[in-house]
Amino acid sequence: MTKTLGLGTKLRSVLIPDGTVPSSGPLSRRRWLLPLGAAIVEIVVLLLADRAASELKPLAPLGAVVLFFSVLSAALSGIPAGLAVGLLATIASFLTLADLSTSTGVANACLSAALWCGSPVVAGLFARYLWQRVDLRESALQQALARSLQTRRQLEQVMEFCPRFQQGAEVQEVLDAICQTAVETFGADGARLYSLREDSLQLLAASPETVDARPGLKLPADELPGFAETLSCRRPVFIRDLRSAPLGETARRVQTGLRAVSVVRVPIISTGELVGLLIIGWDHLIEQPPEDLLAIMQRFADQAAIAWQNALRMDAQRRADSLHTTLQKVLELAPTFHITGPSEQVAQAVCEAALATFGCTGSALYEVQSDRIILLDRQPPLAVLAPGATFPLGEEMPLARELLSRFPTFVPDVDTERRLLGPWPREVIRQADVLSALYLPLRFDERGPQNLLVLSWNYRREEPDPGFLAVVERFGDQVALALSNASAERLHTRLEASLLPPSPVEHPLVSVVMRYRPGETRLRLGGDFLDSALTA
């Protein structure tokens, strides 16, 4: 039979038959030879004694021989074997040696029979007790050895944990690896990793991942019984049966989805602060894990905290490098849309620069009016989003309120009921292949923003960090300046055209010469525009 330990390891427990020897050698495997040999020797001795001296009594020395073989058989093969040897000797002695004609002979025969049959019973019981003690000791040693080997293997896995997971490319990869390794190391059926956020827990990773246990799930701390104990003692807490625990609605849904029955909550401590909680679960009841196993779990959590913090630092470094690269692109590409030309040409340059700078799959620049937005340009070009396309902008739309925020607004999923109230129809969003978008209002005046820059991705992008949004705002400042310059250039051209004569002056006798002497170079204003001279 087998016994499943809390460790998840299955060990064979020693089965001790009544009065039998544990099968550990050739003698115990052929124990049937002992009574057979004893019986043969006993019969031979009896026959020899019968032929040699018919007056020989069954006690000494023949009784000692029978007693020896019966006790030996009982000790080695059990009470039935010893009793069989004693009975066989008694029957043979009664038939061949016993003197039943006198009372002394009958008493002698009965005493011999009692000794020959009673001694193996006593010897068998005593031998059984000794064998049981030996087998229990061997069983305890085997279990201790198995647990020691299991502990050693777990310690080796724990010590290998950090070097393995420092190679993770992303933080999420490290978090997933923590859960998977916890399942493999402790023989569990599932593991979940939470981060602590004030009075709630946020699920970061789960193994296996279910519909009710996906990263991002928030779990109120008061829905977990014994959570305060975990925070106070800062050591693993074992809950034998989670099904009978008073869980909250969200916690119960997660427990049902993962089919968790017995769990161990292990706190994750970094730099003296509790930063997370690792929950290791089994889908069946287990007994209280031993203290050495709980200590290994805590050591595992310490290694997980190191790997987690290293991954966060590496991710922060990658983000800093990425922001530096993005900022360099902003500085390098800013001159490409600070050009002299119409707003449409500037808008095209802005969209191309946004694609190259932020790694988005689409960028568009709109002119914002009171009740509509007008597309100036979109890159890459799309038939349903051609320059000049107009979309309504109502006060009930989320975008109308977001335009007044003066800050970038990120929408992780535009295909929701709330976002479908926006200016763009669902068909336009589908053809543009947009899943996530970032809106940046530009050029504010007393009426609100005059332009809107939209960056879009054809996949669900993660929430941008504040550094990325700050770079986007700096890019927006450059775009606003370029659009203001383009607008000023357009106004200057219109003003210059308005100062020219409304119709050309021509006369066959008069030569008309246009001279322009600006008093201010940039505005190109001032001076005489018309002069005449006779040509006769």
C-alpha positions as CSV (number, residue, x, y, z in Angstrom):
1,M,0.0,0.0,0.0
2,T,1.1,3.6,-0.4
3,K,0.8,6.7,1.7
4,T,0.8,10.2,0.2
5,L,2.7,12.6,2.3
6,G,2.0,16.3,2.4
7,L,5.2,16.8,0.4
8,G,3.5,15.2,-2.6
9,T,5.9,12.3,-2.5
10,K,4.7,8.7,-2.4
11,L,6.6,6.3,-0.2
12,R,6.1,2.6,0.3
13,S,5.1,1.8,3.9
14,V,6.3,-1.5,5.2
15,L,3.6,-4.1,5.6
16,I,4.3,-6.3,8.6
17,P,2.5,-9.7,8.5
18,D,1.8,-11.5,11.7
19,G,4.9,-13.2,12.8
20,T,6.7,-12.9,9.5
21,V,10.1,-11.6,8.6
22,P,10.4,-8.6,6.2
23,S,11.6,-9.8,2.8
24,S,15.2,-8.6,2.9
25,G,17.3,-11.8,2.3
26,P,17.4,-15.3,0.8
27,L,16.5,-16.9,4.1
28,S,13.3,-14.9,4.5
29,R,12.4,-15.6,0.8
30,R,12.7,-19.4,1.5
31,R,11.4,-19.5,5.0
32,W,9.4,-22.6,4.2
33,L,12.6,-24.6,4.2
34,L,13.1,-24.0,8.0
35,P,10.1,-26.0,9.3
36,L,10.5,-28.6,6.6
37,G,14.2,-29.2,7.6
38,A,13.3,-29.1,11.3
39,A,10.5,-31.7,10.7
40,I,12.8,-34.0,8.8
41,V,15.6,-33.8,11.4
42,E,13.1,-34.4,14.2
43,I,11.6,-37.5,12.5
44,V,15.1,-38.9,11.9
45,V,16.1,-38.3,15.5
46,L,12.9,-40.0,16.7
47,L,13.4,-43.0,14.5
48,L,17.0,-43.4,15.7
49,A,15.9,-43.0,19.3
50,D,13.1,-45.6,18.8
51,R,15.5,-48.2,17.4
52,A,18.3,-47.5,19.8
53,A,16.5,-47.5,23.1
54,S,12.8,-48.1,23.4
55,E,12.8,-47.1,27.0
56,L,14.0,-43.6,26.3
57,K,11.6,-40.9,27.6
58,P,10.5,-38.1,25.3
59,L,12.1,-35.3,27.5
60,A,15.8,-35.3,27.7
61,P,17.7,-35.3,25.5
62,L,15.1,-35.7,22.7
63,G,12.8,-33.1,24.3
64,A,15.6,-30.5,24.1
65,V,16.0,-31.2,20.4
66,V,12.3,-30.9,19.7
67,L,12.1,-27.8,21.8
68,F,15.0,-26.2,20.0
69,F,13.5,-26.8,16.5
70,S,10.0,-25.8,17.5
71,V,11.3,-22.5,19.1
72,L,13.6,-21.9,16.1
73,S,10.7,-22.4,13.6
74,A,8.4,-20.2,15.6
75,A,11.0,-17.4,15.8
76,L,11.9,-17.5,12.1
77,S,8.7,-18.6,10.4
78,G,6.0,-17.7,12.9
79,I,3.8,-19.3,15.5
80,P,2.0,-21.7,13.1
81,A,5.3,-23.2,11.9
82,G,6.6,-23.6,15.4
83,L,3.4,-25.1,16.6
84,A,3.3,-27.5,13.7
85,V,6.8,-28.7,14.6
86,G,5.8,-29.2,18.3
87,L,2.5,-31.0,17.3
88,L,4.4,-33.2,14.9
89,A,6.9,-34.1,17.6
90,T,4.2,-34.8,20.1
91,I,2.3,-37.1,17.8
92,A,5.4,-39.0,16.7
93,S,6.5,-39.3,20.4
94,F,3.1,-40.5,21.5
95,L,3.1,-43.2,18.7
96,T,6.7,-44.3,19.2
97,L,8.3,-43.3,22.5
98,A,5.6,-42.4,25.0
99,D,4.8,-44.9,27.8
100,L,1.1,-44.4,28.4
101,S,0.7,-47.5,30.5
102,T,1.6,-45.8,33.7
103,S,0.5,-42.5,35.3
104,T,4.1,-41.3,35.3
105,G,4.5,-41.9,31.6
106,V,1.2,-40.2,30.8
107,A,2.2,-37.2,32.9
108,N,5.6,-37.2,31.3
109,A,4.0,-37.2,27.8
110,C,1.5,-34.5,28.7
111,L,4.3,-32.3,30.1
112,S,6.4,-32.8,27.0
113,A,3.5,-32.0,24.8
114,A,2.8,-28.8,26.7
115,L,6.4,-27.8,26.6
116,W,6.8,-28.6,22.9
117,C,3.6,-26.8,21.9
118,G,3.7,-23.9,24.4
119,S,7.3,-22.9,23.9
120,P,6.9,-22.1,20.2
121,V,3.8,-20.0,21.0
122,V,5.7,-17.9,23.5
123,A,8.8,-17.8,21.4
124,G,6.7,-16.8,18.3
125,L,4.9,-14.0,20.2
126,F,8.2,-12.6,21.5
127,A,9.8,-12.9,18.0
128,R,6.8,-11.2,16.5
129,Y,7.2,-8.3,18.9
130,L,10.9,-8.1,18.1
131,W,10.3,-8.2,14.3
132,Q,7.6,-5.6,14.6
133,R,10.0,-3.3,16.5
134,V,12.7,-3.9,13.9
135,D,10.3,-3.3,11.0
136,L,8.9,-0.2,12.5
137,R,12.4,1.1,13.0
138,E,13.3,0.2,9.4
139,S,10.1,1.8,8.1
140,A,10.9,5.0,10.1
141,L,14.5,5.0,8.7
142,Q,13.2,4.5,5.2
143,Q,10.8,7.3,5.5
144,A,13.4,9.6,7.1
145,L,15.8,8.7,4.3
146,A,13.2,9.3,1.6
147,R,12.3,12.7,3.2
148,S,15.9,13.6,3.5
149,L,16.5,12.8,-0.2
150,Q,13.4,14.8,-1.1
151,T,14.5,17.7,1.1
152,R,17.9,17.6,-0.6
153,R,16.4,17.6,-4.0
154,Q,14.1,20.5,-3.1
155,L,17.1,22.4,-1.6
156,E,19.0,21.8,-4.8
157,Q,16.1,23.2,-6.9
158,V,15.8,26.2,-4.6
159,M,19.5,26.9,-4.9
160,E,19.3,26.6,-8.7
161,F,16.3,28.9,-8.8
162,C,18.0,32.4,-9.0
163,P,20.6,31.5,-11.6
164,R,17.8,30.0,-13.8
165,F,15.4,32.8,-13.6
166,Q,17.8,35.7,-13.8
167,Q,17.9,34.8,-17.5
168,G,14.2,35.7,-18.0
169,A,13.8,38.4,-20.6
170,E,10.6,39.8,-19.1
171,V,9.2,40.3,-15.6
172,Q,6.1,38.2,-16.5
173,E,8.3,35.3,-17.6
174,V,10.1,35.4,-14.2
175,L,6.7,35.5,-12.3
176,D,5.3,32.6,-14.4
177,A,8.5,30.6,-13.8
178,I,8.2,31.2,-10.0
179,C,4.8,29.5,-10.0
180,Q,5.8,26.7,-12.3
181,T,8.9,25.9,-10.3
182,A,6.9,26.0,-7.0
183,V,4.5,23.3,-8.4
184,E,7.5,21.1,-9.6
185,T,9.5,21.6,-6.4
186,F,6.8,20.8,-3.8
187,G,4.7,18.4,-5.8
188,A,1.7,20.7,-5.7
189,D,-1.2,21.0,-8.0
190,G,-1.1,24.8,-8.4
191,A,0.5,28.0,-7.4
192,R,-0.5,31.7,-7.4
193,L,1.7,34.8,-6.9
194,Y,0.1,38.0,-5.6
195,S,1.5,41.5,-5.0
196,L,0.3,43.5,-2.1
197,R,-1.5,46.7,-2.8
198,E,-2.6,48.4,0.4
199,D,-5.7,46.4,1.4
200,S,-5.9,44.2,-1.6
201,L,-3.9,41.6,-3.5
202,Q,-3.3,41.7,-7.3
203,L,-2.7,38.4,-9.1
204,L,0.5,38.5,-11.0
205,A,0.9,34.9,-12.2
206,A,-0.8,31.5,-11.8
207,S,0.0,27.9,-12.7
208,P,-2.1,26.6,-14.1
209,E,-3.9,29.7,-15.4
210,T,-7.7,29.5,-15.4
211,V,-10.5,31.7,-16.5
212,D,-11.1,32.8,-12.9
213,A,-7.4,33.3,-12.1
214,R,-5.7,35.5,-14.7
215,P,-3.0,38.1,-14.1
216,G,-4.6,41.4,-13.1
217,L,-7.3,40.0,-10.9
218,K,-7.7,42.0,-7.7
219,L,-8.6,40.2,-4.5
220,P,-9.7,42.1,-1.3
221,A,-7.5,41.1,1.6
222,D,-10.4,40.7,3.9
223,E,-11.7,37.8,1.7
224,L,-8.8,35.6,2.8
225,P,-9.1,34.0,6.2
226,G,-5.9,34.1,8.2
227,F,-4.3,36.8,6.1
228,A,-3.6,39.0,9.1
229,E,-1.8,36.1,10.7
230,T,0.4,35.8,7.6
231,L,1.2,39.5,7.7
232,S,2.1,39.4,11.4
233,C,4.1,36.3,11.7
234,R,5.8,36.6,8.2
235,R,6.2,32.8,7.9
236,P,4.3,30.1,6.0
237,V,0.8,29.5,7.1
238,F,-0.9,26.1,6.4
239,I,-4.6,25.7,5.8
240,R,-5.7,22.1,5.7
241,D,-9.2,22.5,4.1
242,L,-9.9,25.7,2.2
243,R,-13.3,24.5,1.3
244,S,-14.6,25.0,4.8
245,A,-12.8,28.4,5.2
246,P,-15.0,31.6,5.2
247,L,-13.8,32.9,1.8
248,G,-15.2,36.0,0.1
249,E,-17.0,35.9,-3.2
250,T,-13.9,36.6,-5.4
251,A,-11.6,34.3,-3.4
252,R,-14.2,31.5,-3.5
253,R,-14.5,31.8,-7.3
254,V,-10.7,31.5,-7.6
255,Q,-10.6,28.6,-5.2
256,T,-13.3,26.8,-7.1
257,G,-11.6,27.4,-10.5
258,L,-8.3,26.1,-9.2
259,R,-9.9,23.3,-7.2
260,A,-7.7,24.1,-4.2
261,V,-8.3,22.1,-1.0
262,S,-5.1,22.4,1.1
263,V,-2.9,25.5,0.7
264,V,0.3,27.0,2.2
265,R,0.6,30.8,2.1
266,V,4.2,31.8,1.9
267,P,5.1,35.6,2.4
268,I,7.6,37.1,0.0
269,I,9.8,39.6,1.8
270,S,12.2,42.0,0.1
271,T,14.5,44.5,1.9
272,G,12.5,43.8,5.1
273,E,9.1,44.6,3.5
274,L,6.3,42.3,2.6
275,V,5.9,42.7,-1.1
276,G,4.0,39.6,-2.2
277,L,2.3,36.3,-1.3
278,L,2.9,32.9,-2.9
279,I,0.1,30.5,-2.4
280,I,0.9,26.8,-3.0
281,G,-2.1,24.5,-3.3
282,W,-3.2,20.9,-3.6
283,D,-6.5,19.6,-5.0
284,H,-6.7,17.0,-2.1
285,L,-6.3,17.0,1.6
286,I,-2.8,16.8,3.0
287,E,-1.4,16.7,6.5
288,Q,0.5,19.5,8.2
289,P,3.9,19.8,6.4
290,P,6.9,19.3,8.6
291,E,8.8,22.3,9.8
292,D,11.8,21.6,7.6
293,L,9.5,21.7,4.5
294,L,8.0,25.0,5.6
295,A,11.5,26.3,6.1
296,I,12.4,25.2,2.5
297,M,9.2,27.0,1.2
298,Q,10.3,30.2,3.0
299,R,13.8,29.9,1.5
300,F,12.1,29.4,-1.9
301,A,10.1,32.5,-1.4
302,D,13.3,34.4,-0.5
303,Q,15.0,33.3,-3.7
304,A,11.8,34.2,-5.6
305,A,11.9,37.7,-4.1
306,I,15.5,38.1,-5.3
307,A,14.7,36.9,-8.8
308,W,11.6,39.2,-8.8
309,Q,13.5,42.3,-7.7
310,N,16.3,41.6,-10.2
311,A,13.8,41.2,-13.0
312,L,12.2,44.5,-12.0
313,R,15.5,46.3,-12.0
314,M,16.4,44.8,-15.4
315,D,13.1,45.8,-16.7
316,A,13.5,49.4,-15.3
317,Q,16.9,49.5,-17.0
318,R,15.4,48.3,-20.3
319,R,12.7,50.9,-20.0
320,A,15.2,53.7,-19.3
321,D,17.3,52.6,-22.3
322,S,14.1,52.5,-24.4
323,L,13.0,55.9,-23.3
324,H,16.5,57.3,-23.9
325,T,16.3,55.9,-27.5
326,T,12.8,57.2,-28.0
327,L,13.8,60.7,-26.7
328,Q,16.8,60.7,-29.1
329,K,14.4,59.8,-31.9
330,V,12.2,62.7,-30.9
331,L,15.1,65.1,-31.1
332,E,16.4,63.6,-34.4
333,L,13.0,63.6,-36.1
334,A,11.7,66.9,-34.9
335,P,13.4,68.8,-37.7
336,T,11.6,66.6,-40.2
337,F,8.2,68.2,-39.5
338,H,9.5,71.6,-38.7
339,I,9.3,72.5,-42.3
340,T,8.0,75.3,-44.5
341,G,4.8,74.1,-46.1
342,P,1.1,73.6,-45.8
343,S,-0.5,71.9,-42.7
344,E,-1.2,68.8,-44.7
345,Q,2.5,68.3,-45.5
346,V,3.4,69.0,-41.9
347,A,0.7,66.5,-40.7
348,Q,2.2,63.8,-43.0
349,A,5.7,64.4,-41.6
350,V,4.3,64.3,-38.0
351,C,2.6,60.9,-38.6
352,E,5.7,59.4,-40.2
353,A,7.8,60.6,-37.3
354,A,5.4,59.1,-34.8
355,L,5.5,55.7,-36.4
356,A,9.3,55.7,-36.4
357,T,9.5,57.0,-32.8
358,F,7.0,55.1,-30.7
359,G,6.8,51.8,-32.5
360,C,3.1,52.1,-33.1
361,T,1.3,50.5,-36.0
362,G,-0.7,53.5,-36.9
363,S,-0.7,57.3,-36.3
364,A,-3.2,60.0,-37.2
365,L,-3.4,63.8,-36.8
366,Y,-6.8,65.5,-36.6
367,E,-8.1,69.0,-36.5
368,V,-10.6,69.5,-33.6
369,Q,-13.6,71.6,-34.1
370,S,-16.6,72.2,-31.7
371,D,-18.7,69.2,-32.9
372,R,-16.4,67.3,-35.2
373,I,-12.8,66.1,-35.9
374,I,-11.3,66.4,-39.3
375,L,-8.4,64.0,-40.4
376,L,-5.3,65.8,-41.6
377,D,-3.3,62.7,-42.3
378,R,-3.0,59.1,-41.4
379,Q,0.0,56.8,-41.7
380,P,0.0,54.2,-43.1
381,P,-2.6,55.4,-45.5
382,L,-6.1,53.8,-45.4
383,A,-9.1,54.3,-47.7
384,V,-11.6,54.8,-44.9
385,L,-9.2,57.3,-43.2
386,A,-8.3,59.5,-46.1
387,P,-7.3,63.2,-45.4
388,G,-10.4,65.3,-45.0
389,A,-12.5,62.5,-43.5
390,T,-14.8,64.0,-40.8
391,F,-16.2,62.3,-37.7
392,P,-18.8,63.7,-35.3
393,L,-17.7,64.7,-31.8
394,G,-20.6,64.8,-29.2
395,E,-20.5,65.8,-25.6
396,E,-21.6,62.3,-24.5
397,M,-18.6,60.6,-26.1
398,P,-15.7,59.7,-23.8
399,L,-13.2,61.3,-26.2
400,A,-14.9,64.7,-25.7
401,R,-14.1,64.6,-22.0
402,E,-10.6,63.2,-22.5
403,L,-9.7,66.0,-24.9
404,L,-10.1,68.5,-22.0
405,S,-7.6,66.7,-19.8
406,R,-4.5,68.2,-21.4
407,F,-2.8,64.8,-20.8
408,P,-2.3,61.7,-22.9
409,T,-5.1,59.1,-22.5
410,F,-4.4,55.4,-23.1
411,V,-7.1,53.0,-24.0
412,P,-6.0,49.4,-23.7
413,D,-9.0,48.0,-25.6
414,V,-11.0,50.2,-28.0
415,D,-13.4,47.5,-28.8
416,T,-15.7,47.9,-25.8
417,E,-19.2,49.1,-25.4
418,R,-18.0,52.4,-23.8
419,R,-15.4,53.1,-26.4
420,L,-17.8,52.4,-29.3
421,L,-19.6,55.7,-28.3
422,G,-16.5,57.4,-29.8
423,P,-16.4,59.3,-33.1
424,W,-15.2,56.3,-35.2
425,P,-17.7,53.6,-36.3
426,R,-16.9,50.0,-35.5
427,E,-16.2,49.3,-39.2
428,V,-13.6,52.0,-39.4
429,I,-11.9,50.6,-36.3
430,R,-12.0,47.1,-37.7
431,Q,-10.5,48.1,-41.1
432,A,-7.8,50.2,-39.3
433,D,-7.0,47.1,-37.2
434,V,-6.8,49.0,-33.9
435,L,-6.9,47.3,-30.5
436,S,-5.1,49.8,-28.2
437,A,-4.8,53.6,-28.7
438,L,-3.3,56.7,-27.1
439,Y,-4.9,60.1,-27.5
440,L,-2.9,63.3,-27.1
441,P,-4.7,66.7,-27.4
442,L,-2.5,69.5,-28.8
443,R,-2.5,73.3,-29.1
444,F,-4.9,74.4,-26.4
445,D,-6.7,77.8,-26.5
446,E,-9.7,79.1,-24.6
447,R,-12.0,76.8,-26.5
448,G,-10.0,73.6,-25.9
449,P,-7.5,71.7,-28.1
450,Q,-7.1,72.5,-31.8
451,N,-5.6,69.2,-32.8
452,L,-5.5,65.6,-31.7
453,L,-2.7,63.1,-32.2
454,V,-3.8,59.4,-32.2
455,L,-1.2,56.6,-31.8
456,S,-2.7,53.1,-32.3
457,W,-1.5,49.5,-32.0
458,N,-2.9,46.3,-33.7
459,Y,-2.4,44.4,-30.4
460,R,-3.4,44.9,-26.8
461,R,-0.5,47.0,-25.5
462,E,0.3,47.1,-21.9
463,E,-0.2,50.3,-19.9
464,P,2.5,52.8,-20.8
465,D,4.7,53.9,-17.9
466,P,4.9,57.6,-16.9
467,G,8.3,58.0,-18.6
468,F,6.8,56.9,-22.0
469,L,3.9,59.3,-21.5
470,A,6.3,62.1,-20.7
471,V,8.2,61.5,-24.0
472,V,4.9,61.5,-25.9
473,E,4.0,64.8,-24.3
474,R,7.4,66.3,-25.4
475,F,6.8,65.0,-28.9
476,G,3.4,66.6,-28.8
477,D,5.0,69.9,-27.8
478,Q,7.2,69.7,-31.0
479,V,4.1,68.8,-33.1
480,A,2.2,71.8,-31.7
481,L,5.0,74.1,-32.5
482,A,5.3,72.8,-36.0
483,L,1.5,73.1,-36.5
484,S,1.6,76.7,-35.1
485,N,4.4,77.6,-37.5
486,A,2.5,76.1,-40.4
487,S,-0.6,78.0,-39.4
488,A,1.4,81.2,-39.1
489,E,3.0,80.6,-42.5
490,R,-0.5,80.1,-44.0
491,L,-1.7,83.4,-42.5
492,H,1.3,85.3,-43.6
493,T,0.8,84.0,-47.2
494,R,-2.8,85.0,-47.1
495,L,-1.9,88.5,-45.7
496,E,0.7,89.0,-48.4
497,A,-1.8,88.1,-51.1
498,S,-4.3,90.5,-49.6
499,L,-1.9,93.4,-50.0
500,L,-1.4,92.9,-53.7
501,P,-3.6,94.7,-56.2
502,P,-6.9,93.0,-56.7
503,S,-6.5,93.0,-60.5
504,P,-3.5,93.4,-62.8
505,V,-2.8,96.9,-64.2
506,E,-2.0,96.8,-68.0
507,H,-1.8,99.6,-70.5
508,P,0.0,99.7,-73.9
509,L,1.5,103.0,-73.2
510,V,2.4,102.4,-69.6
511,S,5.0,100.0,-68.3
512,V,3.9,98.7,-64.8
513,V,6.7,97.5,-62.6
514,M,6.0,95.8,-59.2
515,R,8.6,96.6,-56.6
516,Y,8.5,95.2,-53.0
517,R,10.7,96.6,-50.4
518,P,9.7,95.0,-47.0
519,G,10.3,96.9,-43.9
520,E,10.2,93.7,-41.9
521,T,11.8,90.7,-43.5
522,R,9.9,87.8,-41.9
523,L,6.4,89.4,-42.5
524,R,7.4,90.7,-45.8
525,L,5.3,93.9,-45.3
526,G,5.9,97.5,-46.1
527,G,7.3,99.4,-49.0
528,D,5.6,100.6,-52.2
529,F,3.8,98.0,-54.2
530,L,3.0,100.0,-57.4
531,D,4.9,102.5,-59.5
532,S,4.5,103.6,-63.1
533,A,6.6,105.3,-65.7
534,L,5.8,106.6,-69.3
535,T,7.4,104.6,-72.1
536,A,6.7,107.0,-75.0
